[in-house]
Amino acid sequence: MLSLRATSNDHNARLMPHVDRLRVLAEMIGEVDCDAIHGVFEEEYLIITRQLIPQMETFETLLYGQLETLMGGRHSMMPMREEHRAMRGLIEELSHYRQHVEGCRLTGVEALALRRALYRLYSILKVHIAEEELYVGVLEQHLSDEQKDALAHGIEHAMTQPL
């Protein structure tokens, strides 16, 4: 049996260095040579698109669905789902600037907009992940061992690709 708390903590421990790199990347823009930015941007962009998005979908389906069932409609997971939508929008924004970063063709306005998107994604992720941890605590207290094990396996499956 897997521990839901331990699996969630492992997931977050692997994800947080990449979240923190978004802030570092934003601070690099306009301060560091564009070629140096490209490598970091590309690495984090691939992690976001190949890892973070599928993991968000897993959490939304498994954890949020279980929480909505558990709470019997008294509370909604809509704010968390809205944050996922906001993150997807910011990720789309990053994809727009990807080609400009690759060719070192960012204008001043584009650099500012990219920086803003990176800071926003970083900020939302920091708060969102902390809030999800609170929800994991709720699930830990109210679910059977079998239900927690199933959620832990779902999270573990979403983490099959190393960050």
Secondary structure, DSSP 8 states (H G I E B T S, - for coil): ---HHHHHHHHHHHHHHHHHHHHHHHHHTTTS-HHHHHHHHHHHHHHIIIIIHHHHHHIIIIIIHHHHHHHTTSS-SHHHHHHHHHHHHHHHHHHHHHHHHHTT---HHHHHHHHHHHHHHHHHHHHHHHHHHHHHHHHHHHS-HHHHHHHHHHHHHHT-S--
